[in-house]
Amino acid sequence: MKRETLIEILRSHEELSEKNGVFKTSDAIDLTVYLGKPGGSLTVPRVVLVEPGASFVRVVTGKEETYYAEPSQVRAILCAPRSPASRKAGFG
Protein backbone atom coordinates (compact mmCIF):
# COMPACT_ATOMS: atom_id res chain seq x y z
CA MET A 1 0.00 0.00 0.00
CA LYS A 2 1.25 3.47 -0.73
CA ARG A 3 1.99 5.66 2.28
CA GLU A 4 -0.51 8.26 1.05
CA THR A 5 -3.23 5.60 0.80
CA LEU A 6 -2.51 4.37 4.33
CA ILE A 7 -2.74 7.92 5.70
CA GLU A 8 -6.00 8.52 3.83
CA ILE A 9 -7.49 5.30 5.26
CA LEU A 10 -6.43 6.18 8.80
CA ARG A 11 -7.80 9.73 8.49
CA SER A 12 -11.17 8.38 7.32
CA HIS A 13 -11.86 6.88 10.77
CA GLU A 14 -13.05 9.43 13.29
CA GLU A 15 -12.21 6.96 16.09
CA LEU A 16 -8.52 7.56 15.38
CA SER A 17 -6.82 10.72 16.55
CA GLU A 18 -3.89 12.18 14.62
CA LYS A 19 -1.12 14.28 16.12
CA ASN A 20 2.16 15.04 14.33
CA GLY A 21 1.55 12.23 11.82
CA VAL A 22 0.91 9.59 14.51
CA PHE A 23 -2.51 7.91 14.69
CA LYS A 24 -3.84 6.62 18.03
CA THR A 25 -6.92 4.51 18.62
CA SER A 26 -9.75 5.24 21.00
CA ASP A 27 -11.32 2.80 23.45
CA ALA A 28 -14.29 2.45 21.08
CA ILE A 29 -12.48 0.44 18.38
CA ASP A 30 -10.24 -2.52 17.77
CA LEU A 31 -7.65 -1.90 15.07
CA THR A 32 -5.88 -4.75 13.28
CA VAL A 33 -3.08 -4.28 10.74
CA TYR A 34 -2.37 -6.96 8.15
CA LEU A 35 1.21 -7.08 6.87
CA GLY A 36 2.47 -9.28 4.08
CA LYS A 37 4.83 -9.91 1.22
CA PRO A 38 5.16 -12.82 -1.20
CA GLY A 39 5.55 -15.98 0.83
CA GLY A 40 4.45 -14.63 4.21
CA SER A 41 1.92 -12.63 6.16
CA LEU A 42 1.46 -11.30 9.68
CA THR A 43 -1.67 -10.19 11.50
CA VAL A 44 -1.11 -7.53 14.16
CA PRO A 45 -4.18 -7.29 16.44
CA ARG A 46 -4.99 -4.82 19.22
CA VAL A 47 -3.10 -1.96 17.59
CA VAL A 48 -3.05 1.29 19.60
CA LEU A 49 -0.71 3.41 17.44
CA VAL A 50 0.22 3.64 13.76
CA GLU A 51 2.97 5.95 12.54
CA PRO A 52 3.36 6.06 8.75
CA GLY A 53 6.93 7.35 8.33
CA ALA A 54 8.67 8.28 5.11
CA SER A 55 10.36 4.89 4.64
CA PHE A 56 8.63 2.62 7.17
CA VAL A 57 5.43 2.19 9.17
CA ARG A 58 5.60 1.71 12.94
CA VAL A 59 2.76 -0.27 14.52
CA VAL A 60 2.42 -0.54 18.32
CA THR A 61 0.05 -2.92 20.11
CA GLY A 62 -1.67 -2.67 23.48
CA LYS A 63 0.97 -5.07 24.83
CA GLU A 64 3.63 -2.52 23.84
CA GLU A 65 4.93 -4.73 21.02
CA THR A 66 6.36 -2.65 18.17
CA TYR A 67 6.42 -3.79 14.54
CA TYR A 68 8.16 -2.02 11.67
CA ALA A 69 7.33 -2.60 8.01
CA GLU A 70 7.70 -0.96 4.65
CA PRO A 71 4.52 0.82 3.53
CA SER A 72 4.22 -1.64 0.63
CA GLN A 73 3.93 -4.49 3.17
CA VAL A 74 0.75 -3.06 4.69
CA ARG A 75 -2.02 -5.08 3.00
CA ALA A 76 -5.14 -4.11 4.94
CA ILE A 77 -6.47 -2.28 7.98
CA LEU A 78 -9.43 -3.58 10.01
CA CYS A 79 -11.20 -1.00 12.15
CA ALA A 80 -14.05 -2.62 14.08
CA PRO A 81 -16.22 -1.47 16.98
CA ARG A 82 -14.94 -2.88 20.25
CA SER A 83 -17.42 -5.37 21.62
CA PRO A 84 -18.23 -5.00 25.30
CA ALA A 85 -17.05 -7.77 27.58
CA SER A 86 -20.25 -9.76 27.73
CA ARG A 87 -18.86 -12.82 29.49
CA LYS A 88 -16.67 -13.28 32.48
CA ALA A 89 -14.16 -16.06 32.77
CA GLY A 90 -15.22 -19.13 34.67
CA PHE A 91 -18.56 -20.77 35.26
CA GLY A 92 -21.90 -19.31 36.25
Stockholm file with secondary structure:
# STOCKHOLM 1.0

chainA/1-92         MKRETLIEILRSHEELSEKNGVFKTSDAIDLTVYLGKPGGSLTVPRVVLVEPGASFVRVVTGKEETYYAEPSQVRAILCAPRSPASRKAGFG
#=GR chainA/1-92 SS CCHHHHHHHHHTCTTSEEETTEEECCTTEEEEEEEEETTEEEEEEEEEEEEECSSCEEEEETTCCEEEECGGGEEEEEEEECCCCCCCSSCC
#=GC SS_cons        CCHHHHHHHHHTCTTSEEETTEEECCTTEEEEEEEEETTEEEEEEEEEEEEECSSCEEEEETTCCEEEECGGGEEEEEEEECCCCCCCSSCC
//
